[in-house]
Amino acid sequence: MRNIRQSNVNIHKDAWVEINLEHLADNILEIKKGIPKDKKFLAIVKADAYGHGAQMIAQTMLASGVDMFGVSSVDEGLDLRNVKIKAPILVVGAIPTWAIESAAQSNIAFSIFNEEHLEACKDIYERTGIKPKVHVKIDTGMNRIGIRSEKAVEYIERVRNADYLSLEGVFTHLAAAEEETETEKQIQRWNSVINNIDTKGLLIHIQNTAATFAYNIESNMVRVGISLYGLYPDLPKKVNYKPKLKQVMGLKGRITNIHEVETGEGVSYAHTFVAYEPTRAATIPIGYADGVSRGLSNKIFGMINGKKVRQIGNITMDQMMFDLGDIDAQVGDVITLLDENDLPLDNWAKILHTINYELTCRLKVRLPRVYTR
């Protein structure tokens, strides 16, 4: 029998995202098999855990061996603190200087990489007596945020010697871990910094999900994101190991209406589907406002009673239709749009020419989440 719990959201809707906590735990254990035991494991839970619900899954992650959480903003870190998560948290993105005090007061570490960060940390320490916890972010080629590698050694030494903050780590981010040549350039810049600083007692991290599977790099912590949730990033041709993952997220909706469609009749806006023979169309209350792209119209399938059914007509804001054909179904039956077996999220990503990360994040817009084991 499945254990089920719901997140604290509106549930007056016959459609939901289903999060399998057992798959989440299995994925973490599977990933950890390929990681040296002396390396710490940081789980990336930004964007509300890629749409999976960070507050609801954090305890499962900790119980499965995660040491630390990575978020994109102070607010995301505070969300975890608000549900009594005491584990270390790092804001891997840039934060405004006015948010540093909130991070420090809530024991949330954050990235620093410029002079303004140092001045703000000093001001907070002088006013509150709290030493902010920081990780220096090095830009080795992403060209997004961070101090450039050629200036990093001097900056890190200044931070280490500052008595008004606590240096916990040094890190960088790989721009194209799937491309070995570009990654090697970044690794060389990374090594030019790490080999010239005192790393004793520091968390040294560069490996994102793809790099965790593919490269042996000087570090003592990995940062794993998308594969926690059972999905793969782009990987280089050669990897050290590739864990067997299980998709954590599913998507389901109940049929709200079944109606006859005669030969020659169109379905939905603009009649992009026209019946070539009499059929039965089922409607479910999921649309593009729920995160299912209109670009998937007439291109995806669902499952009902163990049989595949084709989605027909343009996906509308709140609803979509499926061709039931001669399948025995009735109002209230469940149509599954995503699952770990027959309906993987990666199929949608290929159709839309995008990445699976984007699609999981979209599905958190307004659908309730149900958590199962």
C-alpha positions in Angstrom: 0.0 0.0 0.0 1.3 3.4 -0.9 1.8 6.1 1.7 0.6 9.4 0.4 0.8 13.0 1.7 0.0 16.3 0.1 1.8 19.6 0.1 0.1 22.6 1.6 -1.5 23.9 -1.7 -4.9 24.2 -3.3 -6.2 20.6 -3.9 -9.6 21.5 -5.4 -8.4 20.3 -8.8 -8.6 16.9 -10.5 -5.0 17.0 -11.7 -1.8 16.7 -9.8 2.0 16.3 -9.9 3.0 13.1 -8.2 6.4 12.9 -6.5 7.8 9.5 -5.7 10.0 9.8 -2.5 11.2 6.2 -2.8 12.6 6.9 -6.2 14.3 10.1 -4.9 16.0 8.1 -2.1 17.0 5.3 -4.5 18.5 7.9 -6.9 20.7 9.4 -4.2 21.9 6.1 -3.0 22.7 5.1 -6.6 24.6 8.3 -7.3 26.6 8.0 -4.1 27.9 4.6 -5.2 30.2 6.4 -7.7 31.3 9.1 -5.3 34.4 8.7 -3.1 33.3 8.2 0.5 35.4 11.1 1.7 33.6 13.6 -0.6 30.6 15.5 0.8 27.3 15.6 -1.1 25.5 18.9 -1.8 22.0 18.5 -3.2 20.8 21.3 -5.4 17.2 22.2 -4.5 16.9 25.6 -6.2 13.7 26.5 -8.0 11.8 24.6 -5.3 13.8 21.5 -6.0 13.3 21.8 -9.8 9.6 21.8 -9.2 9.5 18.9 -6.8 8.9 20.8 -3.6 12.1 21.5 -1.6 10.4 21.7 1.8 8.6 18.4 1.4 11.6 16.4 0.1 14.5 17.8 2.2 14.1 15.3 5.0 14.1 12.3 2.6 17.3 13.7 1.0 19.0 14.0 4.4 18.0 10.5 5.4 19.5 9.2 2.1 22.9 10.7 2.8 22.9 14.3 1.6 25.2 16.6 3.6 24.2 20.1 2.4 21.7 21.9 0.3 22.3 24.4 -2.5 19.7 27.1 -3.3 19.6 30.1 -5.6 18.4 32.8 -3.2 18.2 33.6 0.5 14.5 33.2 0.3 14.9 29.6 -0.8 17.2 29.0 2.1 14.7 30.6 4.6 12.0 28.3 3.2 14.1 25.3 4.3 14.8 26.9 7.7 11.1 27.5 8.2 10.4 23.8 8.1 13.2 23.1 10.7 15.9 22.0 8.3 19.1 22.5 10.2 21.6 21.1 7.7 24.1 23.5 6.0 22.7 25.6 3.2 24.6 27.5 0.5 23.2 30.1 -1.8 25.1 29.3 -5.0 23.8 32.3 -6.9 24.5 36.0 -6.3 22.6 37.7 -3.5 22.0 41.5 -3.0 24.1 43.0 -0.2 21.0 44.0 1.7 20.0 40.3 2.0 23.3 39.3 3.6 22.1 40.1 7.1 19.1 37.8 6.8 21.4 35.0 5.5 23.8 35.4 8.4 21.1 35.5 11.0 19.6 32.2 9.7 23.0 30.5 9.4 22.8 30.4 5.6 26.1 30.5 3.7 26.3 32.5 0.5 28.6 33.2 -2.5 30.9 36.2 -2.5 33.1 37.5 -5.3 33.5 41.3 -5.1 34.5 44.2 -2.9 30.9 45.2 -2.1 30.4 41.7 -0.5 33.3 42.2 1.8 32.2 45.7 2.9 28.7 44.4 3.6 30.0 41.4 5.6 32.1 43.8 7.7 29.2 46.1 8.3 27.0 43.2 9.5 29.7 41.9 11.8 30.3 45.3 13.4 26.5 45.8 13.9 25.4 42.3 15.0 28.5 40.4 16.0 27.6 37.7 13.5 30.2 36.4 11.2 28.6 35.6 7.8 29.5 32.3 6.4 30.8 32.5 2.8 32.0 30.6 -0.2 34.2 32.4 -2.7 32.8 31.9 -6.3 35.5 31.8 -9.0 34.6 32.5 -12.6 36.6 30.0 -14.6 34.8 30.4 -17.9 31.0 30.5 -17.2 31.1 34.3 -17.5 28.0 34.7 -15.3 29.1 35.5 -11.7 32.3 35.1 -9.7 35.7 36.6 -9.4 38.0 35.9 -12.4 40.5 33.1 -11.8 43.5 35.4 -12.3 42.4 37.6 -9.5 41.0 34.8 -7.2 44.1 33.9 -5.2 44.6 37.4 -3.9 40.9 37.7 -3.1 40.6 34.4 -1.3 43.6 35.3 0.9 41.9 38.5 1.8 38.8 36.7 2.7 40.6 34.0 4.7 42.4 36.7 6.7 39.3 38.8 7.4 38.2 38.6 11.0 34.6 39.7 10.2 33.5 36.6 8.2 33.9 32.9 8.1 35.3 31.4 4.9 33.8 27.9 4.4 34.5 27.1 0.8 35.7 27.9 -2.6 33.9 26.9 -5.8 33.3 27.4 -9.5 30.8 26.2 -12.0 31.3 24.4 -15.3 29.7 25.9 -18.4 29.8 22.8 -20.6 30.6 19.7 -18.7 29.5 17.7 -21.7 32.3 19.2 -23.8 35.7 17.8 -22.6 37.9 20.4 -24.3 36.0 23.3 -22.8 35.9 21.6 -19.4 39.6 21.0 -19.4 40.2 24.7 -19.9 38.1 25.5 -16.9 39.8 22.8 -14.8 43.2 24.3 -15.6 42.0 27.7 -14.4 40.5 26.0 -11.3 43.8 24.3 -10.5 45.7 27.5 -11.0 43.8 28.8 -8.1 43.4 25.8 -5.8 47.1 24.9 -6.1 48.1 28.4 -4.9 45.9 28.8 -1.8 45.6 27.1 1.6 42.6 24.8 1.3 42.8 23.3 4.8 39.4 23.2 6.4 37.6 24.5 3.3 34.9 22.9 1.1 36.4 22.8 -2.4 33.8 22.1 -5.1 33.6 22.3 -8.9 31.7 19.1 -9.9 28.1 19.6 -11.0 26.0 16.6 -11.9 27.6 15.8 -15.2 31.1 16.4 -13.9 30.4 14.2 -10.9 29.8 11.3 -13.3 32.6 12.2 -15.8 35.6 13.8 -14.3 38.1 13.3 -11.5 38.8 16.8 -10.3 40.6 18.2 -7.2 37.7 18.8 -4.8 36.1 17.4 -1.6 32.4 18.0 -2.4 30.1 17.4 -5.3 27.0 19.4 -6.3 24.3 17.2 -7.7 21.1 18.6 -9.2 18.9 17.2 -12.0 19.9 13.5 -11.5 18.5 13.6 -7.9 15.2 13.7 -9.6 15.8 10.8 -12.0 16.9 12.8 -15.1 20.2 13.0 -16.8 22.1 16.2 -17.9 24.0 16.3 -21.1 27.0 14.1 -20.6 30.4 13.7 -22.4 31.0 10.6 -24.5 33.2 9.1 -21.7 32.0 8.9 -18.1 33.4 7.2 -15.1 30.0 5.9 -14.2 26.3 6.4 -15.1 23.9 5.6 -12.3 20.6 3.9 -12.9 18.0 6.6 -12.2 14.2 6.6 -11.7 12.1 9.6 -12.7 10.7 11.1 -9.5 8.0 13.3 -11.0 4.7 12.0 -12.5 1.7 14.0 -13.9 -1.9 12.8 -13.7 -5.4 14.2 -14.4 -8.9 12.8 -14.1 -11.3 12.8 -17.0 -13.9 15.6 -16.6 -15.9 14.9 -19.8 -16.2 12.4 -22.6 -17.9 13.3 -25.8 -18.4 12.0 -29.3 -16.5 13.6 -32.2 -17.9 12.9 -35.7 -15.9 12.4 -38.9 -14.7 15.8 -40.1 -15.2 17.6 -36.8 -12.3 19.6 -35.3 -11.1 19.6 -31.7 -10.0 22.6 -29.7 -8.9 26.0 -30.9 -8.1 26.4 -34.6 -9.1 22.8 -35.2 -5.5 21.5 -35.5 -7.0 18.0 -35.1 -9.8 16.9 -37.3 -11.3 13.4 -36.8 -11.0 11.1 -39.8 -13.5 8.7 -38.3 -15.9 8.9 -35.4 -14.2 8.8 -32.1 -14.5 9.7 -28.4 -12.6 12.6 -26.9 -11.7 12.8 -23.2 -11.0 16.1 -21.5 -8.7 16.6 -18.4 -8.1 19.8 -16.5 -4.4 20.4 -17.3 -3.3 23.1 -19.7 -0.4 25.4 -20.6 -1.1 27.5 -17.4 -0.2 24.4 -15.5 3.2 24.2 -17.2 2.4 21.9 -20.1 3.6 23.8 -23.2 1.1 24.5 -26.0 4.0 23.4 -28.3 3.2 19.8 -27.3 -0.2 19.9 -28.9 -1.0 16.8 -31.0 2.5 15.4 -30.2 2.2 13.6 -26.8 0.5 10.6 -25.3 -1.2 9.6 -22.1 -1.9 6.3 -20.5 -5.3 5.1 -19.3 -6.1 1.6 -18.0 -2.7 0.4 -19.3 -3.2 1.7 -22.9 -1.7 4.7 -24.7 -4.0 7.5 -25.9 -3.1 10.4 -28.2 -3.5 14.0 -27.1 -5.5 15.8 -29.7 -6.1 19.5 -30.6 -4.4 22.5 -29.2 -3.6 22.4 -25.5 -5.6 25.2 -24.0 -4.9 27.3 -20.9 -6.6 25.0 -18.5 -7.6 21.8 -20.4 -6.5 19.3 -23.0 -8.2 16.5 -24.9 -7.3 12.8 -25.7 -8.5 10.5 -28.3 -10.0 7.5 -26.5 -10.9 5.5 -29.6 -12.6 2.3 -28.4 -11.0 2.3 -24.9 -13.5 1.6 -22.1 -13.2 4.7 -20.0 -15.5 6.9 -18.0 -15.5 10.3 -16.3 -13.3 10.2 -13.2 -10.8 7.8 -14.7 -7.1 8.9 -14.5 -5.0 9.7 -17.5 -1.3 9.7 -16.8 0.8 12.1 -18.8 4.3 11.5 -17.2 5.7 8.5 -15.4 9.0 6.7 -15.0 8.3 3.9 -17.5 6.3 4.7 -20.6 6.0 8.5 -20.5 9.4 10.0 -19.6 9.8 13.7 -19.3 12.7 13.6 -21.7 10.3 12.9 -24.6 8.7 16.3 -24.0 12.1 18.0 -23.9 13.0 16.5 -27.3 9.8 17.7 -28.8 10.3 21.2 -27.5 14.0 21.3 -28.2 14.7 22.2 -24.6 16.2 20.6 -21.5 14.4 18.5 -18.9 15.3 21.0 -16.2 13.1 23.6 -17.7 10.0 21.4 -17.9 10.1 20.1 -14.3 10.3 23.7 -13.1 7.3 24.7 -15.2 5.1 22.1 -13.6 5.2 23.8 -10.2 3.1 26.7 -11.3 -0.3 25.8 -9.9 -0.7 22.0 -9.8 -0.9 20.4 -6.4 1.8 18.0 -5.5 1.1 14.6 -4.0 4.0 12.7 -2.3 4.1 8.9 -2.4 6.2 6.0 -1.4 
